[in-house]
C-alpha cells in the first residue's frame, strides 16, 4: 500500500526559524507598487510599507510557523508588513500584558490594530482586562484597540460570562460620543459583535443601539442608526 509523504517545511519539528532580517527581505521581494499605492484608498499608511497582500503574508507565516521571539523582532522593525507578520507568527500563550501595552502604544493605523486584535490578542489570557484599560486611552488607535478587542472576543466566542459582556455595553455608550473616525467605527464593531452572543445580549445590544440612535450627539446617533440596520441581520448564537 502506498503511503502519503509527510509534508516538510518550516513548521516541521526542528525546522530553522528565519531571522527578522530574512523575513523582511522576503517580504520586500513579495511586494508590488500597485499594492502599496492602493493602501491609501483604505486609509493605511504606505510610507513604511512594501505593499504585500495580506493573503501572501498569511501563507508565508504558515510556512514559518509560530515563534514568539521572531514576532518581537518583526514588531520592533516597524514595517507595516513586519508587524502584520508579527501578529501571524506570535504565540498567544506567551503574550504578556506588558507586551500588549507596548504594541498598543505603537498602533498607528486601523489595519494593524484590527489584525493584531483579531489574530493574536483576543487569544491572550490578558485580553479581557485590556478592554477596560484601553477604553480609557486618549489616542485614537489605542482607544480603537479596546473596542476592536471587545468585538473580536465576542465574535470568536471567548469566555462564557455573558454578564461581563453586558456590562461592557456601558463602555460602548460612553465611547459612542467620540467623533474620531476610527474610534466610532471600532465602537460600532464592538456593539455588533456583542449582539451575536445569544438572545439576551442581542436584545440588550438592540436596546443600546436604540438609545444611541436617539442621542443628540452626532457620533452616537450615527453608531446607533448603523447598529439598528445591522444587528437585526445578525442572528445570535
TORTI-6444 format. One record per residue (C-alpha): residue number from 1; residue in one letter; x, y, z. Coordinates in Angstrom, 3 decimals. Layout:
REM residues N
+-----+-----+----------+----------+----------+
!   n ! res !       c1 !       c2 !       c3 !
+-----+-----+----------+----------+----------+
! NUM !   A !        X !        Y !        Z !
...
+-----+-----+----------+----------+----------+
//
This chain:
REM residues 237
+-----+-----+----------+----------+----------+
!   n ! res !       c1 !       c2 !       c3 !
+-----+-----+----------+----------+----------+
!   1 !   X !    0.000 !    0.000 !    0.000 !
!   2 !   X !    1.315 !    3.409 !   -0.923 !
!   3 !   X !    1.878 !    5.780 !    1.955 !
!   4 !   X !    1.400 !    9.527 !    1.929 !
!   5 !   X !    4.540 !   11.584 !    2.096 !
!   6 !   X !    4.865 !   13.766 !    5.145 !
!   7 !   X !    4.789 !   17.470 !    4.466 !
!   8 !   X !    8.012 !   19.264 !    5.089 !
!   9 !   X !    8.688 !   22.911 !    5.725 !
!  10 !   X !    9.340 !   25.447 !    8.443 !
!  11 !   X !    6.600 !   24.019 !   10.664 !
!  12 !   X !    8.316 !   20.635 !   10.900 !
!  13 !   X !    9.963 !   19.808 !   14.232 !
!  14 !   X !   13.452 !   21.234 !   14.405 !
!  15 !   X !   12.989 !   23.403 !   11.336 !
!  16 !   X !   15.012 !   26.609 !   11.356 !
!  17 !   X !   13.098 !   29.811 !   12.040 !
!  18 !   X !   14.321 !   32.649 !    9.797 !
!  19 !   X !   15.652 !   35.869 !   11.263 !
!  20 !   X !   13.640 !   39.069 !   11.167 !
!  21 !   X !   16.012 !   40.449 !    8.521 !
!  22 !   X !   15.432 !   37.399 !    6.343 !
!  23 !   X !   11.666 !   37.700 !    6.701 !
!  24 !   X !   11.747 !   41.394 !    5.844 !
!  25 !   X !   13.936 !   40.756 !    2.810 !
!  26 !   X !   11.473 !   38.191 !    1.534 !
!  27 !   X !    8.531 !   40.496 !    2.184 !
!  28 !   X !   10.257 !   43.126 !    0.080 !
!  29 !   X !   10.644 !   40.618 !   -2.750 !
!  30 !   X !    6.935 !   39.748 !   -2.465 !
!  31 !   X !    5.862 !   43.384 !   -2.704 !
!  32 !   X !    4.305 !   45.322 !   -5.540 !
!  33 !   X !    3.967 !   49.019 !   -6.155 !
!  34 !   X !    0.313 !   48.592 !   -7.101 !
!  35 !   X !   -0.473 !   47.057 !   -3.704 !
!  36 !   X !    1.431 !   49.761 !   -1.870 !
!  37 !   X !   -0.226 !   52.555 !   -3.827 !
!  38 !   X !   -3.643 !   51.003 !   -3.168 !
!  39 !   X !   -3.183 !   51.113 !    0.597 !
!  40 !   X !   -4.021 !   54.812 !    0.702 !
!  41 !   X !   -7.530 !   54.108 !   -0.569 !
!  42 !   X !   -8.171 !   52.171 !    2.637 !
!  43 !   X !   -6.626 !   54.695 !    4.994 !
!  44 !   X !   -3.460 !   52.665 !    5.523 !
!  45 !   X !   -0.032 !   54.336 !    5.693 !
!  46 !   X !    2.379 !   53.448 !    2.918 !
!  47 !   X !    5.422 !   55.483 !    3.959 !
!  48 !   X !    6.910 !   52.421 !    5.708 !
!  49 !   X !    5.251 !   49.626 !    3.796 !
!  50 !   X !    6.355 !   47.375 !    0.957 !
!  51 !   X !    2.943 !   46.559 !   -0.453 !
!  52 !   X !    2.339 !   42.854 !    0.178 !
!  53 !   X !   -1.194 !   41.371 !    0.015 !
!  54 !   X !   -2.460 !   40.032 !    3.336 !
!  55 !   X !   -3.136 !   36.609 !    1.845 !
!  56 !   X !    0.508 !   36.219 !    0.857 !
!  57 !   X !    1.634 !   37.250 !    4.330 !
!  58 !   X !   -0.649 !   34.699 !    5.970 !
!  59 !   X !    0.669 !   31.994 !    3.677 !
!  60 !   X !    4.260 !   32.935 !    4.470 !
!  61 !   X !    3.513 !   32.949 !    8.220 !
!  62 !   X !    2.195 !   29.383 !    7.970 !
!  63 !   X !    5.404 !   28.400 !    6.225 !
!  64 !   X !    7.465 !   29.894 !    9.054 !
!  65 !   X !    5.436 !   28.559 !   11.952 !
!  66 !   X !    4.972 !   30.092 !   15.433 !
!  67 !   X !    7.799 !   31.994 !   17.102 !
!  68 !   X !    7.386 !   34.472 !   19.924 !
!  69 !   X !   10.979 !   35.652 !   19.567 !
!  70 !   X !   10.646 !   36.284 !   15.839 !
!  71 !   X !    7.397 !   38.161 !   16.440 !
!  72 !   X !    9.135 !   40.518 !   18.871 !
!  73 !   X !   11.909 !   41.262 !   16.385 !
!  74 !   X !    9.485 !   41.770 !   13.499 !
!  75 !   X !    7.391 !   44.172 !   15.558 !
!  76 !   X !   10.446 !   46.183 !   16.546 !
!  77 !   X !   11.444 !   46.553 !   12.876 !
!  78 !   X !    8.424 !   48.814 !   12.419 !
!  79 !   X !    7.383 !   47.983 !    8.856 !
!  80 !   X !    3.666 !   47.606 !    8.190 !
!  81 !   X !    4.198 !   44.107 !    6.833 !
!  82 !   X !    6.658 !   43.067 !    9.538 !
!  83 !   X !    4.095 !   43.992 !   12.178 !
!  84 !   X !    1.379 !   42.096 !   10.360 !
!  85 !   X !    3.689 !   39.075 !   10.282 !
!  86 !   X !    4.400 !   39.533 !   13.994 !
!  87 !   X !    0.686 !   39.083 !   14.695 !
!  88 !   X !    0.547 !   35.986 !   12.497 !
!  89 !   X !    3.559 !   34.150 !   13.979 !
!  90 !   X !    3.403 !   35.098 !   17.663 !
!  91 !   X !    2.327 !   32.564 !   20.271 !
!  92 !   X !   -0.775 !   33.742 !   22.198 !
!  93 !   X !    0.095 !   31.811 !   25.356 !
!  94 !   X !    3.402 !   33.686 !   25.580 !
!  95 !   X !    1.969 !   37.150 !   25.050 !
!  96 !   X !    2.318 !   39.216 !   28.223 !
!  97 !   X !    0.261 !   42.137 !   29.468 !
!  98 !   X !    3.319 !   44.380 !   29.148 !
!  99 !   X !    3.792 !   43.337 !   25.533 !
! 100 !   X !    0.174 !   44.129 !   24.758 !
! 101 !   X !    0.584 !   47.605 !   26.230 !
! 102 !   X !    3.799 !   48.219 !   24.274 !
! 103 !   X !    2.268 !   47.175 !   20.992 !
! 104 !   X !   -0.892 !   49.155 !   21.720 !
! 105 !   X !    1.261 !   52.236 !   22.258 !
! 106 !   X !    2.745 !   51.671 !   18.790 !
! 107 !   X !   -0.583 !   51.332 !   16.987 !
! 108 !   X !   -0.772 !   53.922 !   14.222 !
! 109 !   X !   -3.337 !   52.549 !   11.760 !
! 110 !   X !   -6.553 !   50.562 !   11.855 !
! 111 !   X !   -5.189 !   47.669 !    9.785 !
! 112 !   X !   -2.558 !   46.746 !   12.357 !
! 113 !   X !   -4.966 !   47.310 !   15.263 !
! 114 !   X !   -7.627 !   45.029 !   13.863 !
! 115 !   X !   -5.246 !   42.315 !   12.672 !
! 116 !   X !   -3.385 !   42.116 !   15.984 !
! 117 !   X !   -6.627 !   42.001 !   17.986 !
! 118 !   X !   -8.376 !   39.545 !   15.647 !
! 119 !   X !   -5.433 !   37.217 !   15.100 !
! 120 !   X !   -3.477 !   37.339 !   18.349 !
! 121 !   X !   -4.562 !   39.475 !   21.279 !
! 122 !   X !   -8.061 !   38.048 !   21.686 !
! 123 !   X !   -6.435 !   34.658 !   22.410 !
! 124 !   X !   -4.319 !   36.088 !   25.217 !
! 125 !   X !   -5.184 !   35.484 !   28.864 !
! 126 !   X !   -4.958 !   39.261 !   29.387 !
! 127 !   X !   -7.445 !   40.270 !   26.699 !
! 128 !   X !  -10.460 !   40.883 !   28.937 !
! 129 !   X !   -8.518 !   43.199 !   31.246 !
! 130 !   X !   -7.162 !   45.208 !   28.306 !
! 131 !   X !  -10.641 !   46.056 !   27.034 !
! 132 !   X !  -11.318 !   48.083 !   30.171 !
! 133 !   X !   -7.824 !   49.546 !   30.419 !
! 134 !   X !   -7.575 !   50.647 !   26.800 !
! 135 !   X !  -11.084 !   52.107 !   26.730 !
! 136 !   X !   -9.615 !   54.910 !   28.870 !
! 137 !   X !   -6.812 !   55.675 !   26.421 !
! 138 !   X !   -6.835 !   59.072 !   24.721 !
! 139 !   X !   -5.004 !   58.211 !   21.496 !
! 140 !   X !   -7.267 !   57.288 !   18.599 !
! 141 !   X !   -5.799 !   53.910 !   17.703 !
! 142 !   X !   -5.188 !   52.826 !   21.276 !
! 143 !   X !   -8.811 !   53.511 !   22.090 !
! 144 !   X !   -9.957 !   51.773 !   18.925 !
! 145 !   X !   -7.975 !   48.749 !   20.086 !
! 146 !   X !  -10.174 !   48.453 !   23.182 !
! 147 !   X !  -13.309 !   48.107 !   21.109 !
! 148 !   X !  -11.724 !   46.067 !   18.330 !
! 149 !   X !  -10.592 !   43.649 !   21.027 !
! 150 !   X !  -14.077 !   43.567 !   22.556 !
! 151 !   X !  -15.544 !   42.843 !   19.119 !
! 152 !   X !  -13.059 !   40.032 !   18.486 !
! 153 !   X !  -13.636 !   38.428 !   21.886 !
! 154 !   X !  -17.365 !   38.416 !   21.253 !
! 155 !   X !  -17.227 !   37.235 !   17.653 !
! 156 !   X !  -14.781 !   34.441 !   18.446 !
! 157 !   X !  -16.845 !   33.227 !   21.389 !
! 158 !   X !  -14.193 !   33.882 !   24.028 !
! 159 !   X !  -15.327 !   33.416 !   27.616 !
! 160 !   X !  -18.664 !   32.176 !   28.899 !
! 161 !   X !  -19.676 !   35.085 !   31.142 !
! 162 !   X !  -22.482 !   36.937 !   29.401 !
! 163 !   X !  -22.692 !   39.344 !   32.320 !
! 164 !   X !  -19.173 !   40.553 !   31.533 !
! 165 !   X !  -20.258 !   41.414 !   28.003 !
! 166 !   X !  -23.494 !   43.013 !   29.211 !
! 167 !   X !  -21.511 !   45.376 !   31.436 !
! 168 !   X !  -19.274 !   46.368 !   28.509 !
! 169 !   X !  -22.302 !   47.835 !   26.731 !
! 170 !   X !  -21.891 !   50.745 !   29.157 !
! 171 !   X !  -18.343 !   51.261 !   27.840 !
! 172 !   X !  -19.760 !   51.305 !   24.337 !
! 173 !   X !  -22.274 !   54.004 !   25.248 !
! 174 !   X !  -19.596 !   56.093 !   26.938 !
! 175 !   X !  -17.279 !   55.921 !   23.943 !
! 176 !   X !  -20.027 !   56.485 !   21.376 !
! 177 !   X !  -19.662 !   60.252 !   21.628 !
! 178 !   X !  -16.037 !   60.084 !   20.450 !
! 179 !   X !  -16.297 !   61.534 !   16.952 !
! 180 !   X !  -12.918 !   60.295 !   15.729 !
! 181 !   X !  -13.468 !   58.075 !   12.719 !
! 182 !   X !  -11.518 !   55.012 !   13.787 !
! 183 !   X !  -12.855 !   55.097 !   17.334 !
! 184 !   X !  -16.511 !   55.322 !   16.405 !
! 185 !   X !  -16.146 !   52.555 !   13.816 !
! 186 !   X !  -14.469 !   50.389 !   16.443 !
! 187 !   X !  -17.316 !   51.108 !   18.874 !
! 188 !   X !  -19.859 !   50.109 !   16.233 !
! 189 !   X !  -17.959 !   46.894 !   15.552 !
! 190 !   X !  -17.981 !   46.065 !   19.266 !
! 191 !   X !  -21.718 !   46.690 !   19.556 !
! 192 !   X !  -22.411 !   44.460 !   16.575 !
! 193 !   X !  -20.121 !   41.776 !   17.994 !
! 194 !   X !  -21.736 !   41.678 !   21.439 !
! 195 !   X !  -25.118 !   41.328 !   19.751 !
! 196 !   X !  -24.110 !   37.917 !   18.375 !
! 197 !   X !  -23.657 !   36.364 !   21.829 !
! 198 !   X !  -27.068 !   34.892 !   22.467 !
! 199 !   X !  -30.629 !   36.201 !   22.669 !
! 200 !   X !  -30.156 !   38.179 !   25.886 !
! 201 !   X !  -27.172 !   40.157 !   24.623 !
! 202 !   X !  -28.784 !   40.558 !   21.220 !
! 203 !   X !  -31.759 !   42.262 !   22.883 !
! 204 !   X !  -29.538 !   44.344 !   25.157 !
! 205 !   X !  -27.424 !   45.465 !   22.189 !
! 206 !   X !  -30.551 !   46.481 !   20.275 !
! 207 !   X !  -31.702 !   48.494 !   23.280 !
! 208 !   X !  -28.304 !   50.216 !   23.442 !
! 209 !   X !  -28.434 !   50.952 !   19.718 !
! 210 !   X !  -31.928 !   52.401 !   20.073 !
! 211 !   X !  -30.788 !   54.789 !   22.795 !
! 212 !   X !  -27.770 !   55.857 !   20.776 !
! 213 !   X !  -29.876 !   56.438 !   17.673 !
! 214 !   X !  -31.936 !   58.972 !   19.637 !
! 215 !   X !  -28.914 !   60.781 !   21.031 !
! 216 !   X !  -28.334 !   64.462 !   20.444 !
! 217 !   X !  -24.670 !   63.672 !   19.813 !
! 218 !   X !  -23.943 !   63.153 !   16.098 !
! 219 !   X !  -21.383 !   60.397 !   16.571 !
! 220 !   X !  -23.547 !   58.407 !   18.993 !
! 221 !   X !  -26.520 !   58.842 !   16.695 !
! 222 !   X !  -24.509 !   57.563 !   13.704 !
! 223 !   X !  -23.416 !   54.469 !   15.647 !
! 224 !   X !  -26.934 !   53.784 !   16.873 !
! 225 !   X !  -28.554 !   54.068 !   13.456 !
! 226 !   X !  -25.900 !   51.927 !   11.809 !
! 227 !   X !  -26.270 !   49.287 !   14.523 !
! 228 !   X !  -30.049 !   49.238 !   14.140 !
! 229 !   X !  -29.595 !   48.493 !   10.443 !
! 230 !   X !  -27.083 !   45.719 !   11.034 !
! 231 !   X !  -27.871 !   43.970 !   14.336 !
! 232 !   X !  -31.273 !   42.559 !   13.281 !
! 233 !   X !  -29.495 !   40.815 !   10.386 !
! 234 !   X !  -27.074 !   39.078 !   12.753 !
! 235 !   X !  -28.744 !   36.129 !   14.415 !
! 236 !   X !  -27.484 !   35.464 !   17.960 !
! 237 !   X !  -25.591 !   32.230 !   18.522 !
+-----+-----+----------+----------+----------+
//
